[in-house]
Amino acid sequence: MNQPSKYTELQSKVMVLVDSRSNTWSYSACGVTRSELPIPAIVHKDAYKRTSEQIKVLLIGGLSGFPQDVEIAIKSLEIFSKSDADLSERIALSAIPCANPAGLAIDSGPSNGAGGTVIKGYPPIDGFYFDRENPEVRYIWRWVCYQAPDLIVEIQHGPETEWHTSDPNVQIDTKPKTSLIPTDDSLLAALATGNPSDLGTIPGVRLISSKENLENNLNELWKQVIAINPGPSQARNTLVERDIRTTYEVGEDLSKSNGRILETMIYTQSVAISGRLRLEALHPVNEGLTDEVEKLVSRFMDKSTEKLYGTEPNSADIAGVVWAEELFLITSDVRYKNLLIDTANLIKRRGPDKPHWPLNLNFAAEDFFMSAAVLGRAFKVTGSEHYLDLLLEFITTAGTQEESGLFPHNRFGPFHWGRGNGFAALGLTESLTYLPKNHPGRDIVLNMYKKLMEALKPLQEPSGMYGQLIDFSGSYHEFTSTSMIGYSMARGIRLGWIDNSYIETVLAAWIGIKERIDKEGNIVDGCTGSGVMDNQRSYLDRPANSGYDDRSGSMALWFTAEIADLNRKIQLQPKD
């Protein structure tokens, strides 16, 4: 993509800043404009360390898109980068130097060039992240809330020095005297009131300064911030509370709303049931869970596959049988085994270079999981290599893994959808789980798995999350892809397919997921269902579900169970 010259210049300045403090700062992006420009961000290495005693500060500039506002924000960061070590030790500073890069790029500030403005419109209530006029507001809001700094400093250019605060409890003793920001729809005002992103408030200070007075004003600001030490913000405290939950406590919270219905045979609900059973096997606390699940699935038993799936089943339907393996192993009831076998027998060869029926004709990434979920389990309960042959034929025929290691959505969809790569990771993981160690096809699958893990490792965001478009910095931090990738890496560590160098990646993903699960099992930003899209914008615009989402809850329960199992082998966190 050809980038406007002013945007390219902005990126260059940001990278110079990052290089000036490469030991503490890294480049990221906190969102995407309508013109698909990543919104540059500088992230402190400890920005997401919730229990750190440092004061976490986020500096924001250029909400207006005016060049002078961007320049003074950049200048503020240059001054900070040259400050003494004591200041850096006390304050962990991250930054969004230009929150409206589209406005800057085309000289349209305060407009973003798409009909919106980044200055106002907070808090965004819904529409994450499909907004034709003002997507920046949604991206910045969620990114800031989940970074959860202790204080936000907004920098603006002006001829006279002005100080404003959004929280009366965070008073900066300055001349001229600090005034209170009115309750309006500005970013600082919205973050200081209500319950932003259901986390809690974040106080803010707005400094308006000329270039001539900037250094003196900043020196005063940092002195005052250290003196008053605002302490952890409400948002940060909420995330700490979520982080300290044990694995099984997270599982209990997820189970309050997930794995309790089976409206139809579909993986989005079935995986959650499987996850609850897995957690119970690791940590028995609910003696009645097996009876509960058997009652839940009873109406699907003793029915023909045609009555269960119809004459034209899809892979998402037949993968809805995943819980049958767990129930068979727990109860020894052959009905569950037979259901699994009958479902696996629906998968039939189509012919050379074609995926098996009813899998997607263009080798969609989803079907790596859907096929492995059924065929691997059928092999386990029967010992018949017919099912492994079918599975390996699909995996080796697809030919969709790119040289980079990543997977496009399908053969003709070149974009690297986050959940698509999560599905591929999950499918390869499930395949390796069931393939015997001496099977002649195992090395092929193992090499594909390792190649994908190597590709995914450096694409993780500083928050621990993976993006909606996994290789597009600034796309939203997507819940399901992170759960699926985290699960796949965790199992690989536990079973020795990859080494312990992946532990840090898995732990970061686990924390990112934990922080996006509340006490009732609600989640944040799980991509809704998606077919193959013919352009990048359509993936960026796929709605993100928050609250109850069966697909997200299911994958989180599997990830939780795998973390619990790994924690028994390698103590990743305090014992559950």
C-alpha positions as CSV (number, residue, x, y, z in Angstrom):
1,M,0.0,0.0,0.0
2,N,1.3,3.4,-1.0
3,Q,1.4,5.5,2.1
4,P,1.1,9.3,2.2
5,S,4.4,11.1,2.7
6,K,3.3,12.7,6.0
7,Y,2.4,9.3,7.3
8,T,5.7,7.8,6.2
9,E,7.4,10.7,8.0
10,L,5.4,10.0,11.1
11,Q,6.4,6.3,11.1
12,S,10.0,7.2,10.6
13,K,10.0,9.6,13.7
14,V,8.2,6.9,15.8
15,M,10.9,4.3,14.8
16,V,13.7,6.7,15.7
17,L,12.1,7.2,19.1
18,V,11.8,3.4,19.6
19,D,15.4,2.9,18.6
20,S,16.5,5.6,21.1
21,R,15.2,3.4,23.9
22,S,15.2,0.0,22.3
23,N,15.8,-1.6,25.8
24,T,12.4,-0.3,27.0
25,W,10.3,0.7,24.0
26,S,8.9,-1.3,21.1
27,Y,6.8,-0.4,18.1
28,S,3.2,-1.5,17.9
29,A,-0.1,-0.2,16.5
30,C,-3.2,0.4,18.4
31,G,-5.7,0.4,15.5
32,V,-6.4,0.9,11.9
33,T,-7.9,3.9,10.1
34,R,-10.6,3.6,7.4
35,S,-7.8,4.1,4.8
36,E,-6.0,1.1,6.4
37,L,-3.2,3.1,8.0
38,P,-2.0,1.5,11.3
39,I,-2.2,3.9,14.2
40,P,1.4,3.9,15.5
41,A,2.1,3.2,19.2
42,I,5.1,3.0,21.4
43,V,4.8,0.3,24.1
44,H,6.9,0.2,27.2
45,K,8.3,-3.3,28.0
46,D,6.4,-3.3,31.3
47,A,3.2,-1.8,30.0
48,Y,1.3,-5.0,30.6
49,K,3.0,-6.1,33.8
50,R,0.0,-5.4,36.1
51,T,1.8,-5.7,39.5
52,S,4.8,-3.6,38.7
53,E,5.3,-0.7,41.1
54,Q,6.1,1.7,38.3
55,I,3.6,4.4,37.5
56,K,2.1,3.4,34.1
57,V,1.6,6.5,32.0
58,L,0.2,6.6,28.4
59,L,0.9,9.8,26.4
60,I,-1.5,10.6,23.6
61,G,-1.1,13.2,21.0
62,G,-2.5,14.2,17.6
63,L,-6.2,13.3,18.3
64,S,-6.9,16.3,16.2
65,G,-4.6,15.3,13.3
66,F,-3.1,18.8,13.3
67,P,0.6,18.7,12.5
68,Q,1.5,21.0,15.4
69,D,-0.3,18.6,17.9
70,V,1.6,15.7,16.5
71,E,4.9,17.6,16.5
72,I,4.6,18.5,20.2
73,A,3.7,14.9,21.1
74,I,6.8,13.7,19.3
75,K,8.9,16.4,20.9
76,S,7.5,15.3,24.3
77,L,8.7,11.8,23.7
78,E,12.1,13.0,22.5
79,I,12.5,15.0,25.7
80,F,11.5,11.9,27.8
81,S,13.9,9.6,25.9
82,K,16.8,11.8,26.9
83,S,15.7,12.1,30.6
84,D,17.7,10.6,33.4
85,A,17.5,7.0,34.5
86,D,15.6,7.8,37.7
87,L,12.6,9.2,35.8
88,S,12.5,6.1,33.6
89,E,12.7,3.8,36.6
90,R,9.7,5.6,38.2
91,I,7.5,6.0,35.1
92,A,6.8,3.4,32.5
93,L,5.8,5.5,29.6
94,S,3.9,4.3,26.5
95,A,2.5,6.5,23.8
96,I,0.2,7.1,20.9
97,P,2.0,10.0,19.2
98,C,-0.6,10.5,16.6
99,A,-4.1,9.1,17.2
100,N,-5.5,10.5,13.9
101,P,-2.8,9.6,11.3
102,A,-5.3,9.7,8.5
103,G,-6.2,13.3,9.3
104,L,-2.5,14.2,9.4
105,A,-1.7,12.3,6.2
106,I,-4.2,14.3,4.1
107,D,-4.3,17.6,6.0
108,S,-7.9,17.1,7.0
109,G,-7.7,17.5,10.7
110,P,-9.7,17.4,12.9
111,S,-11.5,15.2,10.4
112,N,-10.1,11.7,9.8
113,G,-10.9,11.9,6.1
114,A,-13.8,9.4,6.4
115,G,-16.4,11.6,7.9
116,G,-15.5,11.2,11.5
117,T,-13.2,12.8,14.1
118,V,-11.0,11.1,16.6
119,I,-11.4,14.0,19.2
120,K,-14.9,13.0,20.3
121,G,-17.3,10.1,20.3
122,Y,-16.2,8.3,23.5
123,P,-17.2,5.9,24.9
124,P,-18.1,3.9,21.8
125,I,-20.9,1.6,22.9
126,D,-21.1,-0.9,20.1
127,G,-20.1,-1.4,16.5
128,F,-16.7,-2.9,17.2
129,Y,-14.9,-2.6,14.8
130,F,-17.0,-1.9,11.8
131,D,-17.4,1.9,11.5
132,R,-17.3,3.5,8.1
133,E,-16.7,6.9,9.5
134,N,-14.8,6.6,12.8
135,P,-13.1,3.3,13.4
136,E,-10.2,5.0,15.2
137,V,-12.5,5.8,18.2
138,R,-13.2,2.1,18.7
139,Y,-9.7,0.8,18.3
140,I,-8.2,3.5,20.5
141,W,-10.8,3.0,23.2
142,R,-10.4,-0.7,23.6
143,W,-6.6,-0.6,23.3
144,V,-6.3,2.1,25.9
145,C,-8.7,0.4,28.3
146,Y,-6.9,-2.9,28.2
147,Q,-3.5,-1.4,28.5
148,A,-5.0,0.1,31.7
149,P,-2.4,2.8,32.5
150,D,-2.5,4.6,35.8
151,L,-2.6,8.0,34.1
152,I,-3.2,9.3,30.6
153,V,-1.4,12.4,29.5
154,E,-2.9,14.1,26.5
155,I,-0.5,16.6,24.8
156,Q,-1.8,19.5,22.7
157,H,-0.1,22.5,21.1
158,G,-1.2,26.0,22.2
159,P,0.3,29.5,22.6
160,E,-0.3,29.5,26.4
161,T,0.2,26.8,29.0
162,E,-3.0,25.2,30.2
163,W,-3.5,22.3,32.6
164,H,-6.7,20.2,32.8
165,T,-7.5,17.0,34.7
166,S,-10.3,14.6,34.2
167,D,-10.3,13.4,37.8
168,P,-10.7,15.8,40.8
169,N,-8.6,13.3,42.9
170,V,-5.6,13.7,40.6
171,Q,-4.8,17.4,41.0
172,I,-1.6,18.7,39.5
173,D,-0.4,21.7,41.5
174,T,0.7,24.0,38.7
175,K,0.6,27.5,37.5
176,P,-1.8,28.3,35.9
177,K,-4.0,26.2,38.2
178,T,-5.3,22.9,36.9
179,S,-9.0,23.0,35.8
180,L,-11.4,20.1,35.6
181,I,-12.3,18.7,32.2
182,P,-16.0,19.0,31.7
183,T,-18.0,15.8,31.4
184,D,-18.2,15.4,27.6
185,D,-17.5,12.8,24.9
186,S,-13.8,13.4,24.8
187,L,-11.4,10.5,25.5
188,L,-10.1,11.7,28.8
189,A,-13.6,12.6,30.1
190,A,-15.1,9.2,29.1
191,L,-12.2,7.2,30.6
192,A,-12.6,9.0,33.9
193,T,-16.3,8.3,34.4
194,G,-18.6,5.3,34.3
195,N,-17.1,1.8,33.8
196,P,-15.0,1.9,30.6
197,S,-15.0,-1.5,28.9
198,D,-16.4,-2.9,32.2
199,L,-13.0,-2.4,33.8
200,G,-13.1,0.8,35.7
201,T,-11.9,4.4,35.3
202,I,-8.5,5.8,34.2
203,P,-7.7,9.4,35.2
204,G,-6.1,11.8,32.8
205,V,-4.3,15.1,32.5
206,R,-4.3,17.4,29.5
207,L,-1.4,19.7,28.9
208,I,-1.6,22.4,26.3
209,S,1.8,23.9,25.7
210,S,3.9,25.9,23.3
211,K,7.2,24.3,22.0
212,E,9.2,26.9,23.9
213,N,7.6,26.0,27.3
214,L,7.3,22.3,26.7
215,E,10.4,21.0,28.4
216,N,9.7,23.1,31.5
217,N,6.1,22.0,31.6
218,L,7.0,18.3,31.1
219,N,9.6,18.6,33.9
220,E,6.9,20.0,36.2
221,L,4.4,17.3,35.0
222,W,6.7,14.4,35.8
223,K,7.7,15.9,39.1
224,Q,4.0,16.2,40.1
225,V,3.1,12.7,38.8
226,I,5.8,11.2,40.9
227,A,4.8,13.3,43.9
228,I,1.1,12.5,43.9
229,N,1.7,8.9,42.6
230,P,-1.9,8.3,41.4
231,G,-1.5,4.5,42.1
232,P,-3.1,1.8,40.1
233,S,-6.1,2.9,38.1
234,Q,-9.4,1.2,38.7
235,A,-9.0,-0.5,35.3
236,R,-5.6,-1.8,36.2
237,N,-6.9,-3.1,39.6
238,T,-9.7,-5.0,37.8
239,L,-7.2,-6.7,35.5
240,V,-5.0,-7.6,38.5
241,E,-8.1,-9.3,40.1
242,R,-8.7,-11.2,36.9
243,D,-5.0,-12.2,36.6
244,I,-4.7,-13.7,40.1
245,R,-7.5,-16.2,39.5
246,T,-6.2,-19.8,39.3
247,T,-6.7,-21.8,36.2
248,Y,-9.6,-23.6,37.7
249,E,-11.3,-20.4,38.9
250,V,-11.1,-19.2,35.3
251,G,-12.7,-22.4,34.2
252,E,-15.4,-22.1,36.8
253,D,-16.2,-18.6,35.6
254,L,-16.3,-19.7,32.0
255,S,-18.6,-22.6,32.9
256,K,-21.2,-20.3,34.4
257,S,-22.3,-19.4,30.9
258,N,-20.6,-21.9,28.5
259,G,-21.1,-25.6,27.9
260,R,-24.6,-25.5,29.3
261,I,-26.6,-25.7,26.1
262,L,-26.5,-27.8,22.9
263,E,-29.1,-26.3,20.6
264,T,-27.8,-28.3,17.6
265,M,-24.8,-30.4,16.8
266,I,-22.3,-27.7,16.2
267,Y,-18.7,-27.2,17.4
268,T,-19.2,-23.8,18.9
269,Q,-21.2,-25.2,21.8
270,S,-19.8,-28.8,21.8
271,V,-16.2,-27.7,22.4
272,A,-17.3,-26.0,25.6
273,I,-19.0,-29.2,26.8
274,S,-15.8,-31.0,26.0
275,G,-13.8,-28.4,27.9
276,R,-15.9,-28.7,31.0
277,L,-15.4,-32.4,31.0
278,R,-11.6,-32.1,30.6
279,L,-11.4,-29.6,33.5
280,E,-13.4,-31.9,35.7
281,A,-11.1,-34.8,34.9
282,L,-8.1,-32.7,36.0
283,H,-9.8,-31.1,39.0
284,P,-12.9,-33.0,40.2
285,V,-15.2,-30.6,42.0
286,N,-18.6,-31.3,40.3
287,E,-19.8,-34.8,40.9
288,G,-22.9,-34.2,38.9
289,L,-21.2,-32.9,35.7
290,T,-21.3,-36.2,33.8
291,D,-25.0,-36.6,34.6
292,E,-25.6,-33.0,33.6
293,V,-23.9,-33.5,30.2
294,E,-25.5,-36.8,29.5
295,K,-28.9,-35.2,30.0
296,L,-27.9,-32.3,27.8
297,V,-26.9,-34.5,24.9
298,S,-29.6,-37.2,25.4
299,R,-31.9,-35.9,22.6
300,F,-29.1,-36.4,20.1
301,M,-28.5,-40.0,20.9
302,D,-29.9,-43.0,19.0
303,K,-30.7,-40.9,16.0
304,S,-29.5,-41.5,12.5
305,T,-26.8,-39.2,11.1
306,E,-29.3,-38.0,8.5
307,K,-31.6,-36.9,11.3
308,L,-28.7,-35.3,13.2
309,Y,-27.0,-33.5,10.3
310,G,-29.4,-33.6,7.4
311,T,-28.5,-34.8,3.9
312,E,-26.0,-31.9,3.4
313,P,-24.0,-31.6,6.6
314,N,-21.2,-29.2,6.9
315,S,-18.0,-29.6,8.8
316,A,-19.0,-27.3,11.6
317,D,-21.9,-29.6,12.3
318,I,-20.1,-32.9,12.3
319,A,-17.3,-31.4,14.6
320,G,-20.1,-30.9,17.1
321,V,-19.5,-34.5,18.2
322,V,-16.2,-33.8,20.0
323,W,-17.7,-34.4,23.4
324,A,-18.5,-38.0,22.5
325,E,-15.0,-39.1,23.1
326,E,-14.9,-37.7,26.6
327,L,-18.3,-39.2,27.5
328,F,-17.3,-42.7,26.1
329,L,-14.1,-42.7,28.1
330,I,-15.9,-41.6,31.3
331,T,-19.0,-43.8,31.1
332,S,-18.0,-46.7,28.7
333,D,-21.4,-46.2,27.1
334,V,-21.0,-47.5,23.5
335,R,-23.7,-45.1,22.2
336,Y,-21.2,-42.3,22.4
337,K,-18.5,-44.4,20.6
338,N,-21.0,-45.4,17.9
339,L,-22.1,-41.7,17.4
340,L,-18.5,-40.7,16.9
341,I,-17.9,-43.6,14.4
342,D,-21.1,-42.9,12.5
343,T,-20.2,-39.2,12.2
344,A,-16.7,-40.0,11.1
345,N,-18.1,-42.3,8.4
346,L,-19.8,-39.4,6.8
347,I,-16.4,-38.1,5.7
348,K,-15.7,-39.7,2.3
349,R,-13.2,-39.2,-0.5
350,R,-14.1,-37.0,-3.4
351,G,-11.2,-37.7,-5.7
352,P,-7.6,-36.6,-6.4
353,D,-6.6,-33.2,-5.2
354,K,-10.1,-32.6,-3.7
355,P,-11.0,-32.4,0.0
356,H,-13.2,-35.1,1.4
357,W,-16.9,-34.6,1.4
358,P,-18.4,-32.6,3.2
359,L,-15.3,-30.5,3.7
360,N,-14.9,-27.1,1.9
361,L,-14.0,-27.6,-1.8
362,N,-11.3,-24.9,-1.5
363,F,-9.6,-26.3,1.6
364,A,-10.8,-23.8,4.1
365,A,-8.5,-23.4,7.2
366,E,-11.5,-24.3,9.4
367,D,-11.5,-27.8,8.1
368,F,-8.0,-28.6,9.5
369,F,-9.7,-28.5,12.9
370,M,-13.1,-29.9,11.8
371,S,-11.6,-33.0,10.1
372,A,-9.0,-33.7,12.8
373,A,-11.6,-33.3,15.6
374,V,-13.7,-36.1,14.2
375,L,-11.3,-38.4,12.4
376,G,-8.6,-38.4,15.1
377,R,-11.2,-39.3,17.8
378,A,-12.7,-42.0,15.6
379,F,-9.2,-43.6,15.3
380,K,-8.7,-43.4,19.1
381,V,-11.9,-45.3,19.9
382,T,-11.6,-47.9,17.1
383,G,-7.9,-48.2,16.3
384,S,-8.8,-48.2,12.6
385,E,-6.1,-46.6,10.5
386,H,-8.8,-45.8,7.8
387,Y,-9.6,-42.6,9.8
388,L,-5.9,-41.6,10.0
389,D,-5.5,-42.2,6.3
390,L,-8.4,-39.8,5.6
391,L,-7.0,-37.2,7.9
392,L,-3.5,-37.3,6.4
393,E,-4.9,-37.2,2.9
394,F,-6.7,-34.0,3.7
395,I,-3.7,-32.4,5.5
396,T,-1.2,-33.3,2.8
397,T,-3.4,-32.5,-0.2
398,A,-4.5,-29.1,1.0
399,G,-1.2,-27.4,0.1
400,T,-2.3,-24.1,1.6
401,Q,0.5,-23.6,4.1
402,E,2.7,-20.8,2.8
403,E,6.4,-20.6,2.8
404,S,6.1,-18.1,5.8
405,G,4.4,-20.9,7.7
406,L,1.0,-19.1,7.8
407,F,-2.3,-20.2,6.3
408,P,-4.6,-18.2,4.1
409,H,-8.3,-18.6,4.7
410,N,-8.5,-21.0,1.8
411,R,-6.7,-21.7,-1.5
412,F,-8.1,-18.5,-3.1
413,G,-8.4,-16.3,-0.1
414,P,-4.9,-14.8,0.4
415,F,-5.5,-13.0,3.7
416,H,-4.2,-14.4,7.0
417,W,-7.3,-14.4,9.2
418,G,-6.5,-14.8,12.8
419,R,-9.0,-17.5,13.6
420,G,-8.2,-19.2,10.3
421,N,-4.6,-19.7,11.5
422,G,-6.0,-20.7,14.9
423,F,-8.1,-23.4,13.2
424,A,-5.0,-24.6,11.3
425,A,-3.0,-24.7,14.5
426,L,-5.8,-26.5,16.3
427,G,-6.2,-29.0,13.5
428,L,-2.5,-29.8,13.4
429,T,-2.4,-30.1,17.1
430,E,-5.4,-32.5,17.3
431,S,-3.9,-34.6,14.5
432,L,-0.5,-34.9,16.3
433,T,-2.4,-35.8,19.5
434,Y,-4.0,-38.9,17.8
435,L,-1.2,-39.9,15.4
436,P,0.9,-42.7,16.8
437,K,4.6,-41.7,17.2
438,N,5.7,-44.4,14.8
439,H,3.2,-43.5,12.1
440,P,4.9,-42.8,8.7
441,G,2.9,-39.6,8.1
442,R,3.5,-38.1,11.5
443,D,6.7,-36.2,10.5
444,I,4.8,-34.3,7.8
445,V,2.2,-33.1,10.2
446,L,4.9,-32.3,12.9
447,N,6.9,-30.2,10.5
448,M,3.8,-28.3,9.4
449,Y,2.9,-27.7,13.0
450,K,6.5,-26.5,13.9
451,K,6.6,-24.2,10.9
452,L,3.3,-22.6,11.9
453,M,4.3,-22.1,15.5
454,E,7.6,-20.5,14.4
455,A,5.6,-18.1,12.2
456,L,3.1,-17.3,15.0
457,K,5.5,-16.7,17.8
458,P,6.8,-13.2,16.7
459,L,3.3,-12.0,15.6
460,Q,2.0,-11.9,19.1
461,E,1.0,-8.4,20.3
462,P,2.6,-6.9,23.4
463,S,-0.8,-7.5,25.1
464,G,-0.3,-11.3,24.6
465,M,-3.2,-11.3,22.1
466,Y,-3.2,-12.2,18.4
467,G,-4.8,-9.9,15.8
468,Q,-7.9,-10.3,13.7
469,L,-5.6,-10.3,10.7
470,I,-2.7,-12.0,12.2
471,D,0.1,-10.3,10.3
472,F,-1.6,-6.8,10.1
473,S,-0.4,-4.7,13.1
474,G,-3.3,-2.6,14.3
475,S,-6.1,-5.1,13.6
476,Y,-8.1,-5.8,16.8
477,H,-6.9,-8.1,19.4
478,E,-9.1,-11.2,18.7
479,F,-10.1,-13.6,21.5
480,T,-10.7,-16.9,19.6
481,S,-7.4,-16.9,17.7
482,T,-5.5,-16.2,20.8
483,S,-7.2,-19.1,22.7
484,M,-6.7,-21.5,19.8
485,I,-3.0,-20.6,19.2
486,G,-2.3,-20.6,23.0
487,Y,-3.9,-24.0,23.3
488,S,-1.9,-25.4,20.4
489,M,1.4,-24.1,21.8
490,A,0.7,-25.2,25.3
491,R,-0.1,-28.8,24.2
492,G,3.1,-28.8,22.0
493,I,5.2,-27.8,25.0
494,R,3.5,-30.4,27.2
495,L,4.0,-33.2,24.7
496,G,7.4,-32.2,23.6
497,W,6.7,-31.1,20.0
498,I,8.2,-27.7,20.7
499,D,10.7,-26.5,23.3
500,N,10.3,-24.4,26.4
501,S,11.2,-21.2,24.5
502,Y,7.5,-21.0,23.7
503,I,6.5,-20.8,27.4
504,E,6.7,-17.0,27.5
505,T,4.5,-16.8,24.5
506,V,1.9,-19.1,26.0
507,L,1.9,-17.3,29.3
508,A,1.4,-14.0,27.6
509,A,-1.5,-15.4,25.6
510,W,-3.0,-16.9,28.8
511,I,-2.9,-13.6,30.7
512,G,-4.4,-11.8,27.7
513,I,-7.2,-14.2,27.6
514,K,-7.8,-14.2,31.4
515,E,-8.0,-10.5,31.4
516,R,-10.8,-10.6,28.8
517,I,-12.9,-13.0,30.8
518,D,-15.1,-11.6,33.6
519,K,-16.6,-13.4,36.6
520,E,-19.6,-14.4,34.6
521,G,-17.7,-15.9,31.7
522,N,-18.3,-13.0,29.4
523,I,-15.5,-12.3,26.9
524,V,-14.2,-9.3,24.9
525,D,-13.8,-9.1,21.1
526,G,-14.3,-12.6,19.6
527,C,-14.8,-12.4,15.9
528,T,-18.2,-13.4,14.7
529,G,-18.5,-16.2,12.1
530,S,-16.8,-15.4,8.8
531,G,-16.8,-16.8,5.4
532,V,-13.9,-16.3,3.0
533,M,-13.6,-12.6,2.2
534,D,-12.2,-11.2,-1.0
535,N,-10.5,-8.1,0.5
536,Q,-8.6,-7.1,3.6
537,R,-11.1,-4.5,4.7
538,S,-13.8,-7.1,5.1
539,Y,-11.8,-9.0,7.7
540,L,-11.0,-5.8,9.6
541,D,-14.7,-5.0,9.6
542,R,-15.9,-8.4,10.8
543,P,-17.9,-7.6,14.0
544,A,-16.3,-8.4,17.3
545,N,-18.6,-10.1,19.8
546,S,-18.4,-9.2,23.5
547,G,-20.4,-10.7,26.4
548,Y,-21.6,-14.2,26.0
549,D,-20.2,-15.8,22.8
550,D,-20.3,-19.6,22.6
551,R,-17.5,-19.9,20.1
552,S,-15.1,-17.8,22.2
553,G,-16.2,-19.5,25.5
554,S,-15.6,-22.9,23.9
555,M,-12.1,-22.2,22.8
556,A,-11.2,-20.5,26.1
557,L,-12.3,-23.6,28.0
558,W,-10.1,-25.8,25.9
559,F,-7.2,-23.4,26.4
560,T,-7.9,-23.3,30.2
561,A,-7.9,-27.1,30.4
562,E,-4.6,-27.3,28.5
563,I,-3.0,-24.7,30.7
564,A,-4.1,-26.6,33.7
565,D,-2.6,-29.8,32.3
566,L,0.6,-28.1,31.4
567,N,0.9,-26.4,34.8
568,R,1.0,-29.9,36.4
569,K,4.1,-30.7,34.3
570,I,5.8,-27.3,34.3
571,Q,4.8,-24.8,37.0
572,L,3.8,-21.8,34.9
573,Q,2.0,-20.1,37.8
574,P,1.3,-20.8,41.5
575,K,-0.3,-24.2,41.8
576,D,-4.0,-24.3,41.3
